[in-house]
Amino acid sequence: MTLATSRRRLLAAVGAGTATALAGCSDGGGGDPTYEDGEIDADGEGRSVEELIAAEGVAITSPHQSATALEAIELREHEFVLEDGYLGSTVQGVVENTGDPIDIAEVRVRVYDDAGDYLGWYLARAGDLDGGERWSFTVVVLQAPTAIASYDIAALGTPS
């Protein structure tokens, strides 16, 4: 195990513990989320000052306090996508609710640099996801694509 991998695992554990502490106890919760790794294969310029201000206005950086790991929330696909304009660095994909209705679905993305150092986390959130319904999400990441080497991602929810 490399130093960067060890550092990433430590930071991931601390981040998951913090999220769990913030979440508290919720009915139907499954505990800590499971994160999947994601690759970044994009070169591009960072945002202009104006674009960064706009991106900061739509980026979500605080988790919903009652969101927790749920078996019914399944991450179907995800990828890093470099969008034009203020959106810039994003992670996009699809989440499916395979169970009972969910009040809130949330996707959490943690980003890392090429040394494996944690840079921050970003989220997307949707409400009222019925059983069998899919949600196409876009998570806005504030770092420039050249600063990010990898990400990991988890889907969570709040049962009805």
N, C-alpha and C positions, 0 to 999 in steps of 0.2 A: 504494500500500500504506500503510495507516495505521500509526501507532506501535504500537497494540494488536496488530495483525496481525503486525508485525515481531517484537514481544516474544514473542507466542505461538509463532511459528515457531522463534525462538531457543531458547526453553524446551523446545519439543518435540524439537529436535535434541539438546540437552543431555540430556534425559531418555532419548531413544532410545540415545544413546551410552553413558550410564551403564548402561542395561539390557543393552546388548550387552557391555560390559566385564564386568558381573556374570555374564552367561550363559556366556562363554567359548566354546570350540568344541564343537559337538555334531554327531554324525553326522546327515545328512539335513536339517540346518538351512538355512534360506533367508535368513539375515541379518536385517536390521532389519524389524520389523513395519510394515505400512501401516495408518495410523489413518484412520478415517472420522469425519466430524463428526456431532454430534448436537445437537438443539435441546432446550431446556428450556422448557416451557410449563406451569408449575405454581406456584400460590401456596399457601402453607401455613405453618403454624407449625413452628418447630424442635422438637427433642425436649426433654423434661424432663430433669433431671439423671439420674434413674433410667433413663430410656430411652436416654440417651447412653451410660451405662455399659454397658448391655446391648448396644447397637450396636457399641461398641468391642470387645466380646468376640467378635463374629462378623465384623467387617470385616477384610479381608485387605489389608495395605499393603506386603507384601514379595513381589517376584516369585520364582518358582521359578527357580533358577539355570540349569537346562538348557532352559527353554522358549525357543523360537525361532520365527521365522516359518516356516510350512510351507504349501506349496500346497494340501495336502489339508484344511486347516482353513478353513472358510468361514463368515463371519459372515452369517447369513441375515436376521436382523432384530434391531433394538434400539430401545429407547425409554426415556425418563426416566419413572419411575412413583413417585408419592408415596404410600407405604403408611401405614396407620394404625399406631400403636404405635411400638415401638422401631426398626423397620426404617426408617421415615421416607423419606429420599431414597434412591432406588435407580435403577439402570439394569438393565433386564431384556431378555432376548432369547433367540435361538436360534443355536447354532453347529452346523454339520454337518461330520462327517469324511467326505470323499469319496474317501479313499484307504485305505491299509493301517492296521491298528490303531495307536493312539497310546496311550502310557503315561499322559501327562498333557495335558489341554487347559486353557488358561488364557485368561481374558479380562481385558484391562487397560483401565481407564477413567481418563482424566485430566480433571480439572474446572478451569474457569476462571470468574473473576468478570466483571462487565460491562465492565471495562476491558481484558479479555483477559489478566489476570494469572493465572498458574498457582497453583491452590490445593492440589493434591495428586493422588495417584493411588490407585486402589482396584482390587481384583482379585477374581475368582472362579476356582475351580479344580475340575476333575473328573479322576478317574482312569479308565484303561481305556476309551477310546472306540473302539469297533470301526468298521471301514469301513462307511459308509452310516448310521451311528447319529447321532442328533441329541441335543443336550444343551440343555435350557432352563436358563439361568443367571439369577442375581440377584446383582448387585454392590451391596453396601451402601456408600453414600457418607456420610461423617460430617458434611459441611457441611449447614447448613439450606438448604431450597429457595430462600429469598430471597437467599442469598449466591452461588448458582451461576447463571451466565448461559448457559453452554454446556459441552459435553463432547466429547471424542473417544474413540474406542474401537478396539481391535485384538484379534484372536484369534491365539493362538500354541499351540504344542504341543511335545511331546517324543516322537519316534518310538520305537516298540518295538524 
